[in-house]
Amino acid sequence: MPSIACIPSVPAPGDAAELRERARGALLGLAVGDALGAPAENMKPSEIRARWGRITGFVTDNPSGTDDTEYAIFSGLLLARHGSALTPAHVEAAWHEWIADRAEGPFRGAGFSERGTLENLRRGLAAPISAQHRHAWSDGLAMRAAPFGVFAAGRPAEAARLVAIDGSVSHDGEGIYGGQAVAAGVAAAMAGAPTIAVVASALAVVPDDSWTARSLRRAVAVAHRGERAVRSAVVIGGYPWTDLAPEAVALAFGAYAAADGDFVQAVLTAVNMGRDADTTAAVAGALAGATQGAPAIPTEWATAIGPARGSCLPSMAGHHVLDVAELLVPGEDRKWVTEGLPAIEAPTPRTGTPR
């Protein structure tokens, strides 16, 4: 990949048909990466090799997205409801009505940042105080950030602004920066920006001296040397938690850069690096899916993704990422939902290929 010192600008978004394919690619790519990476979550590359060799496809009989996919659907529906008028009050109300004030699924709210947020909301704390917990630096915002890039195609700064509003309820500091980097990167990719410009767009919306920016720069600088070099550049050896936003986001962008935007290679690189593999592969999949569009996703992977099961967020059960993409894709025919919170209704069941 060329030097970040010579960065082409983000182009104007393409026509409606192209944007639709990129939107579908971004969110389906997120769900595919999530499902591919889930079995390798919290594993070392050596453990992955000992169990499966190199992962080149699904290693379970019934693959599905995890909390990464369900929270991305949640944020996507909320964004489709409010668009650029989104406020922290909207986000907080949605967390209460569709998560905190309902019975949880077997994942019980998902990761540490989500659990901390839910505990604070249930105690009556409001944003941004609700984000003051021990894991506000996690990748929980980054995993749900792609819909903001889809919505703000070609406008990385707007994507970063909106995802920070979403994150104000659950994250702070590096956790916000990680979400902003992902949202901005997807927004640039949605406009057909080359890989180097996607990376530069992510770096442009976070503080230059932040942990997130430093890790991201290290990852892309060695991406040409492959996944082992990327992992060595950013993984915090010996640290027990794998959901650090600066680490996970850098691994995802490193995988994307190493593959030069190729969907299959980006996702498999992220999966085989281990650590928070479902999130890193979900982010890499969103970036590469936006870059190449839905047709770049292998059919056998795409067709394995069905509607969300609600294992983490029961209120999201039945919603498909492709339906969310249709709500968010830019254009005059954008299907705005105009009042209140997203209507959580049973959608028409999908059959056949999601292409």
NORTA-V739231 format. One record per helix or strand. SS is the DSSP state (h for helix, s for strand). FROM is the first residue (numbers start at 0). TO is the last residue. Records with the same first field share a line. If there is no record, write none. Layout:
BEGIN
SS->FROM-TO, FROM-TO
END
This chain:
BEGIN
h->15-37, 44-51, 66-84, 87-99, 111-121, 128-130, 141-143, 145-150, 155-166, 173-189, 194-203, 210-220, 222-224, 226-233, 244-257, 262-271, 276-291, 293-295, 298-301, 313-315, 320-327
s->42-42, 137-137, 243-243, 274-274
END
